[in-house]
Amino acid sequence: MTTHPSTAGQGVGPLLRAWREQRRVSQLELALRADSSARHISFIETGRSRPSEEMVLRLAEHLDVPVRERNALLLAAGYAPRYPETPLEDPALGALREGIERLIGGYEPYPALVVDALYDVVAANRGIMTLVDGVCESLLEPPLNAMRLALHPKGLAPRIRNLRAWRGHLLEQMERQIALHRSQPLRELYEEVAAYPVPDADPAQESAEPVPHFALPLRIEHEGRTLSFISSISTFNTPMDVTVAELAIETLLPADPATVKYLHSLMP
């Protein structure tokens, strides 16, 4: 997994340079995107010039810096944070919570859940609760974490028929998030779940069905049946709040008619 040097305590220049280098963008290219000059970008990165608040936000946008880290850039430049971080239970986000509940509830009987930046589950529908039935109680205590639940030997891992492939997919997903957000708590979670022992698997089970060419399926056992799903993840467009920016909605779409039929049979 790629790691990144700590930028804690640095000014806005080194922070912007770190983001630019991580995005593999040259000073000239960034200047063209931001309607500036390579000389000015160089002066900002070396501390010879203090960028305006507008320039910090413009550069952050063109470097695809996450909302939480945009606040950090503003603070490093001597400005107040622009984006609030409203607790999800705050009345101000009541419409959002209701919308999320309607969305994942309407997706039933298929599984759907909402996670935050650390993969803690903030909402889940009955389809998800069906899949986790029988999992070790300690893993179901709040805050329920989707990665621990999926990869822990006492979680869903022993029931995932293509565990090695699915585990690799989840770890790669976390690596991409770490590269994007440079989050130490997320890196610690990655190191924890990556160290979980992998239960022995039957090679015949791992290769029992061909992988659809368009996506890797999650093949999971439930009460003697093997269910097959394709995962889809959605985020909110142009969020103006840190909490909202870090939410992700994951839906599991049945990958075969047998899974469709079985899930519908479970719901009244």
Wavefront OBJ file of the C-alpha trace (Angstrom):
o trace
v 0.000 0.000 0.000
v 1.288 3.480 -0.872
v 1.979 5.670 2.116
v 2.355 9.433 2.276
v 4.625 11.661 4.353
v 2.936 13.588 7.117
v 2.188 17.218 6.288
v 0.960 18.165 9.775
v 2.037 21.644 10.821
v 3.150 22.722 7.344
v 2.060 25.914 5.616
v -0.370 25.972 2.748
v 2.422 25.916 0.140
v 3.899 22.504 1.022
v 0.380 21.101 1.488
v -0.668 22.240 -1.985
v 2.543 20.913 -3.473
v 1.919 17.523 -1.815
v -1.583 17.375 -3.295
v -0.310 18.452 -6.733
v 2.410 15.820 -6.736
v -0.002 13.156 -5.535
v -2.329 14.029 -8.420
v 0.658 13.966 -10.806
v -0.057 17.457 -12.098
v 2.732 19.847 -13.117
v 2.836 23.458 -11.939
v 2.162 24.596 -15.508
v -0.825 22.311 -15.922
v -2.307 23.405 -12.603
v -1.735 27.054 -13.530
v -3.590 26.599 -16.819
v -6.485 24.886 -15.065
v -6.723 27.605 -12.406
v -6.224 30.562 -14.771
v -2.948 31.489 -13.099
v 0.754 31.227 -13.970
v 3.356 28.582 -13.220
v 5.444 31.324 -11.561
v 2.615 32.200 -9.181
v 2.005 28.518 -8.348
v 5.716 28.132 -7.648
v 5.703 31.182 -5.360
v 2.705 29.821 -3.444
v 4.322 26.408 -2.962
v 7.604 27.875 -1.743
v 5.930 30.364 0.595
v 7.028 33.451 -1.329
v 3.412 34.360 -2.028
v 0.314 33.987 0.151
v -2.660 32.819 -1.907
v -6.036 34.466 -1.526
v -8.881 32.458 -0.054
v -10.413 32.226 -3.530
v -7.138 30.919 -4.981
v -6.812 28.231 -2.280
v -10.303 26.977 -3.050
v -9.736 27.159 -6.810
v -6.524 25.136 -6.608
v -8.150 22.639 -4.245
v -11.018 22.162 -6.685
v -8.702 21.546 -9.649
v -6.644 19.106 -7.563
v -9.798 17.254 -6.469
v -8.961 17.793 -2.804
v -11.660 16.310 -0.516
v -13.849 18.777 1.371
v -12.350 18.013 4.801
v -8.839 18.652 3.479
v -9.954 21.888 1.800
v -10.733 23.201 5.271
v -7.210 22.195 6.337
v -5.726 24.105 3.393
v -7.714 27.208 4.309
v -6.560 27.016 7.931
v -2.950 26.590 6.827
v -3.305 29.732 4.692
v -4.716 31.697 7.622
v -8.390 31.627 6.646
v -11.459 30.253 8.375
v -12.789 26.856 7.267
v -15.409 27.154 4.538
v -17.232 23.831 4.951
v -19.135 22.916 8.135
v -19.133 19.411 9.616
v -22.681 18.894 10.798
v -23.410 15.776 12.883
v -25.710 13.470 10.952
v -28.221 13.481 13.831
v -28.441 17.310 13.724
v -31.943 18.619 12.866
v -30.393 20.538 9.978
v -29.745 17.223 8.213
v -33.192 15.825 8.944
v -34.265 15.933 5.295
v -31.072 14.147 4.294
v -31.594 11.372 6.850
v -35.200 10.895 5.765
v -34.153 10.796 2.127
v -31.488 8.176 2.842
v -33.939 6.007 4.779
v -36.500 6.203 1.971
v -33.849 5.409 -0.615
v -32.449 2.292 1.023
v -35.878 1.204 2.249
v -37.223 1.427 -1.284
v -34.382 -0.801 -2.481
v -35.631 -3.734 -0.396
v -35.592 -6.707 -0.570
v -32.117 -6.108 -1.985
v -29.368 -5.092 0.510
v -28.320 -1.442 0.842
v -26.366 0.521 3.446
v -24.791 3.922 4.024
v -21.269 4.310 5.423
v -19.110 7.243 6.475
v -15.443 7.904 5.710
v -14.305 5.145 8.095
v -16.829 2.625 6.744
v -18.949 2.876 9.887
v -22.539 2.031 8.995
v -24.903 4.961 9.559
v -27.965 3.333 7.964
v -28.899 -0.105 6.639
v -32.040 -1.738 5.299
v -33.595 -5.123 6.069
v -31.753 -6.724 3.172
v -28.439 -6.078 4.901
v -29.750 -7.319 8.227
v -30.754 -10.569 6.522
v -27.187 -11.140 5.330
v -25.587 -10.452 8.729
v -27.951 -12.726 10.630
v -25.860 -15.082 12.756
v -22.701 -12.938 12.782
v -20.810 -12.654 16.105
v -22.684 -10.204 18.343
v -19.547 -8.191 19.151
v -19.198 -7.225 15.491
v -22.773 -5.955 15.427
v -22.320 -3.551 18.344
v -22.245 0.170 17.425
v -20.415 1.524 15.631
v -20.967 -1.271 13.136
v -18.062 -1.214 10.674
v -18.630 -2.601 7.179
v -15.000 -3.622 6.617
v -14.674 -5.433 9.937
v -18.010 -7.109 9.336
v -16.972 -8.343 5.890
v -13.403 -9.473 6.617
v -13.332 -10.589 10.254
v -13.088 -14.402 10.707
v -16.125 -14.194 12.993
v -17.983 -11.962 10.558
v -19.071 -12.670 7.009
v -15.649 -13.853 5.790
v -16.246 -17.606 6.314
v -19.482 -17.344 4.315
v -18.024 -15.450 1.356
v -17.383 -18.079 -1.306
v -14.947 -15.966 -3.319
v -13.288 -14.458 -0.240
v -9.795 -13.970 -1.642
v -11.040 -12.062 -4.660
v -13.574 -10.040 -2.649
v -11.057 -9.308 0.107
v -8.597 -8.046 -2.509
v -11.304 -5.804 -3.962
v -12.151 -4.304 -0.549
v -8.522 -3.692 0.380
v -7.847 -2.015 -2.978
v -10.902 0.160 -2.410
v -9.526 1.232 0.960
v -6.119 1.952 -0.565
v -7.730 4.295 -3.084
v -9.568 6.093 -0.285
v -6.379 6.446 1.732
v -4.607 7.933 -1.299
v -7.474 10.355 -1.801
v -8.017 11.438 1.802
v -4.626 10.698 3.441
v -6.529 9.693 6.579
v -4.547 8.193 9.451
v -7.641 6.585 11.071
v -8.508 4.993 7.734
v -4.954 3.714 7.342
v -5.158 2.181 10.839
v -8.424 0.456 9.913
v -6.803 -0.857 6.736
v -3.866 -2.294 8.675
v -6.269 -3.937 11.135
v -8.498 -5.667 8.590
v -5.616 -6.559 6.249
v -4.039 -8.457 9.149
v -7.096 -10.626 9.786
v -6.341 -14.300 9.083
v -7.982 -15.551 5.931
v -10.090 -18.675 6.591
v -9.272 -21.716 4.517
v -11.393 -21.862 1.391
v -12.400 -24.674 -0.881
v -10.713 -23.974 -4.258
v -13.734 -25.458 -5.959
v -15.933 -22.869 -4.269
v -13.608 -20.019 -5.263
v -13.904 -20.951 -8.931
v -17.342 -22.552 -8.964
v -18.843 -19.902 -11.231
v -17.303 -17.692 -13.930
v -16.868 -14.042 -12.976
v -19.164 -11.744 -14.997
v -17.044 -9.656 -17.349
v -18.554 -6.360 -16.177
v -17.956 -6.605 -12.400
v -16.666 -8.859 -9.633
v -19.580 -10.522 -7.808
v -19.915 -11.009 -4.080
v -20.845 -14.662 -3.631
v -22.078 -15.269 -0.107
v -23.725 -18.241 1.601
v -27.015 -17.744 3.433
v -28.860 -20.645 5.032
v -27.387 -23.202 2.662
v -27.804 -21.107 -0.483
v -25.159 -19.164 -2.373
v -26.363 -15.659 -3.197
v -24.617 -13.541 -5.802
v -24.489 -9.721 -5.873
v -22.893 -6.886 -7.806
v -21.924 -3.886 -5.674
v -22.569 -0.255 -6.619
v -21.408 2.798 -4.621
v -22.925 6.295 -4.884
v -21.927 9.611 -3.305
v -23.579 13.026 -3.109
v -22.918 15.492 -5.904
v -21.117 18.744 -4.973
v -21.513 18.442 -1.182
v -21.016 21.598 0.892
v -20.717 19.832 4.253
v -17.900 17.530 5.397
v -20.291 14.949 6.835
v -22.326 14.731 3.641
v -19.201 14.652 1.471
v -17.960 11.552 3.279
v -21.160 9.506 3.042
v -21.388 6.657 0.536
v -24.443 4.584 -0.360
v -23.674 0.973 -1.286
v -26.318 -1.152 -2.962
v -26.057 -4.862 -3.737
v -27.771 -5.791 -6.981
v -28.676 -9.477 -7.422
v -26.443 -11.006 -10.088
v -28.662 -13.959 -10.984
v -32.372 -14.899 -11.069
v -32.015 -17.362 -8.184
v -30.833 -14.591 -5.852
v -33.714 -12.352 -6.940
v -36.272 -15.080 -6.274
v -34.814 -16.006 -2.885
v -34.640 -12.427 -1.569
v -38.215 -11.730 -2.587
v -39.300 -14.890 -0.779
v -37.860 -13.540 2.499
v -39.854 -10.324 2.491
v -43.546 -10.207 3.457
l 1 2 3 4 5 6 7 8 9 10 11 12 13 14 15 16 17 18 19 20 21 22 23 24 25 26 27 28 29 30 31 32 33 34 35 36 37 38 39 40 41 42 43 44 45 46 47 48 49 50 51 52 53 54 55 56 57 58 59 60 61 62 63 64 65 66 67 68 69 70 71 72 73 74 75 76 77 78 79 80 81 82 83 84 85 86 87 88 89 90 91 92 93 94 95 96 97 98 99 100 101 102 103 104 105 106 107 108 109 110 111 112 113 114 115 116 117 118 119 120 121 122 123 124 125 126 127 128 129 130 131 132 133 134 135 136 137 138 139 140 141 142 143 144 145 146 147 148 149 150 151 152 153 154 155 156 157 158 159 160 161 162 163 164 165 166 167 168 169 170 171 172 173 174 175 176 177 178 179 180 181 182 183 184 185 186 187 188 189 190 191 192 193 194 195 196 197 198 199 200 201 202 203 204 205 206 207 208 209 210 211 212 213 214 215 216 217 218 219 220 221 222 223 224 225 226 227 228 229 230 231 232 233 234 235 236 237 238 239 240 241 242 243 244 245 246 247 248 249 250 251 252 253 254 255 256 257 258 259 260 261 262 263 264 265 266 267 268
